[in-house]
Amino acid sequence: MINFLKIFINIILFYISYKIVNYTYKILTFDTSELSNFDNDNDKVVFSIYGHTSYIDALYFLYMLYKNNNINMKILASKKYECYYPKIIREYVHFINGNTSNLVINKHLGLFIEGSRKKENFIKSGFKYIAINNNAKIVYGIINFRKNKLELSEKIDNNLSNEILLEKLRIFLLEKEPNDYSIYPKSCSRIKFKNE
């Protein structure tokens, strides 16, 4: 019985070690080449990332900011989760208490438009208002876990109606099924705003 327990514990430890090494390798080799288009960009951009379904997508995003720190971008996060972010990466995070109406951005801002890792019946519309209040463009994106790559849309004007903004997101995702890029595709939120 003791030998079986040792074997079982070793298998569990091996599996955990494998996952840590695998995800670390994927994060360190994550292709962020599409961000180079924004290196010397004069426009402010709100990067609106869809498909926020796992705990490691934030790690991808933060490493992406660290790796491309010349584009002057921060990720938006809730103040209540600040303790989960190591101090070394907090400089890349803009923490808020929930209200984004007075948020001022210096250059680019990245945020997850679902606002949750659980499936919701809508996406948050705050990215549109952050873009409007800061005279910024909107760029949709996904962290494609299958290709280990950041994929971005073209720049979108912030003054478009909600229907057109949602349609542009659908067009961007048109040939991409959640199974093709998400770790937990069934957790992807519906592409609609709360009051529609």
C-alpha angles and dihedrals in degrees: 000000000000091000090051090051091050091049091048092050091048091051091051092048091048091050092049091047091048092052093048093049092044095051093042090053091048093049093048092049095042110140110234096161093125088066090066087078087071099048096103098016116146093202122087109235133201105207104209109198119200128196098049096170108135141045093243097059089078088054089053091050094047093048088049090056092046091049093047100035091145091076093067100229134150131195120233117234139165116264090228090067096049092107090063093060115084113237092243091068101035090094087069094052129080106204119206135182093229103279115101098171094103097033112137118197125197097206128330129004129194124202141161108246096205092064091207142054092227121081112272130188090234145021123241116262095204092102089067093053093045087053093047094047091049098039088241133150122240123235120185119214146172131204098229105209093181094057093028089231142120110238120196136188127225118276114282127202114248095221096071121117119262091251093055092045090053091046090052089053090050091049091050090052094039098113094030119087115196087245088062096059113007129085091213105024094175088063095061110116125238114267100245136094122252099254098044 
